[in-house]
Amino acid sequence: MKKKDDQKYNRILDVAGDLIITDSVGAVSTTKIAKQVGISQSSIYVYFKNREALLLTLYVRELKRLYAQDSGEDLRSLSFETAMKQYLEQLFHYGLTYPKSMTIIQKLKEDYAFDEQAGEQINVIVHQSAVQQLLFKGLADKTLRQVDISLLRNIIFSTIKLHTDNLRQGVYTEADVPFERIQRMLMKAVQNN
């Protein structure tokens, strides 16, 4: 059995992420990855059982990066509105700093159906995050609109991702559309009136 190389493992994930960003989830093939990494296709299976395992590992890696930005204890000690605003700001800065990660998360979420076991693994990571706990709290005390939590997450994530993409691509500037305006809009969109 071949010895696993951490650098090669991460390179495989990075190339898969780049394929998703430049093309689509469907473009991710072990053949393309192997060619870009400079290894044989069979070498990929030393690291990942199959394509699904590779995509799941990539998705989990990006979710963990995203949720590592959560200021868990900080959010729990603040009022709901202050905590929510702080989370939105954290996500905004994450989107500016790690645009590739945001795109990978969004495309995998939208374009790929993980099997039930993988879905459970993803849910454990998501449910343990401070922001998810904040959203659960907001739903329980009716501070947030009474809709499925996935809709709230999507409104927040997709809006901030689009805003950071627009800033990076020069569609508009921060002076034209300051983050505070986006933050107010999102708070109005998700809060129960």
N, C-alpha and C positions, 0 to 999 in steps of 0.2 A: 504494500500500500504506500502511495506517495505521501510525503510529509507536506503538511499545509503551510503555506507561506502567507503571513498576515498582509504583507504588501500586495501580493497577487490577489488575495481575497478582496481587499478593499478596491483594488484596480478593477476587478470584475464588476463590483457593485457600482463604481463610478461610471464605467463605460455603459452599463445598463441604464443608469440614470441619464446619461448624456443622450442615449438613443431615444429614451422617452421624451426628453425635452426637445430634441431636434426633429423628431418624427412622431412617434406614438408608442403606446404600450405594445401594440401589435407588431411594431418593428423590432422588438427585443427578441432576438434569437441567439441561441448559444453559438451558432456559426458566426454571426456578426461580432459577437462579443469576443470570441476566441481570436478572430482575425485582428481585431483592434488591440487586444491585450498582448497578442504575439504568443499565444499558447495553442495547443491542440484543443479541439472541441471536447474531447473526452476528459481533458484536465479540469474543465469546469465542474464535472460531476464528482471530482474529488472534494470540492467545496460545497456543492449544492446538489441535493437529490434529483431535482428537476427544475424546469423553468419556473414553475409555481413557487418552489422553495426560494429560488433566487429573487423573484419579485416580492415575495413576502418579507424576506430578509431586508431588502432595500426599503420597503415601506416602513417596516418596524424601525430601521435605523433612522429614517427621516422623522418619524413620529417622536422617537426618543430625543432627537436633536431639538425638535420644536418644543417638546414639553420640558426639556432641561432648562428652557428659558423662563418657565413658570417660577414666580417667586412665591412658592407654596405657602409658607408660613406668613409672609407679608400679606397675601390676599386674604387669608383667613382672619387676620387681625383688623381688617379695615371694614368700613361700612360697605354694604353691597354695591352701591353706586360708585364709590371710590375704587373699590377692588375691580369692578368691571371696567372702569375707565383705564386703570393701570394695566389690566390685561390687554385691552385694545392697543394701548401704546406699546406694550411689549411685542405684540404680534406685528405691529407696524414696523418696529425696528428690526425684528427678525426678517420680515419680508424684504426690507431694504438691504440687509446684510447677507441673507441666504436666499436669493431669489430662485436658485435652482432647486433647493429643497422644497420651497412652496409649490413650484411647478410639478415636481415629482409627486408630492402628496396629492395635489389636486387631480393630476392625470390618472394616477393609480386608483384613486377613490371613484372617479367618474367612469373610467374605461375598463376596469378589471373587476371581475367577480371572484373573490377568494372563496375557497371552500369553507364549510362550516367550522372545521377545526381551526383554520387560519383566522376566520372571523372572530372566534372566541379569544384567540391570542391577541388580536388587535384590540378587542373590547377591553381586555384586562389593562392594557397600556393606557388606553384612552380614559377609562373610568378611574384610574389611579391619579390622573393629572389634577392639579389644583384648579385649573380652569373648568374642568368637567364637574368637579365638586361645587364650584361656584355656580355653574349653570343649574345643577340639580337643586341647589339651595334656592335659587331664584325662581325655579318652577314650583318648588314645594311651598314657598311663602307667597306665591302668586305675584312676585315682583316682575317676573318675565311673562311675556305672552304665553298662554297655555296651548302650546303646539309641541309637536315632537322635538326633542332636544337636537336631533340631527338637522332640523330646519334652522334652528338658532345658530348652531355651529357653522352651517353652510353660509348663512347670510353674513356672518362675521368674517369667516375665512375668505370667502370669494370676494367680498367687497374690499377687504384690505389687500388681498393679492392683486386685484385689478388696479387699485389705487397706486400701489408700489410699482407695478409694471408700467403704468402710465407715467409716473414720475421718472423712472429709469429711461423710458423710451422718448421722453421729451414731449409727450402729448400735452402736458401742462406742467407748471412748476409748483413748488410748495407754496410760493407766494400767491399763485392763482387759486389753488385749492389746498389750503392749510389742513394739516391732519386734524386739528381741533374741529373743523367743519365735518369731516368724515366721522369723527368720534361722536359728535352730537347726533348726526344722522343715524348712526348705528344704534345709539342708545334709544332714540325714539322708535326705531324699527323693532327692537327686541323687548323693550319695557312695556308692561301692562299700563295702560293709561287710566 
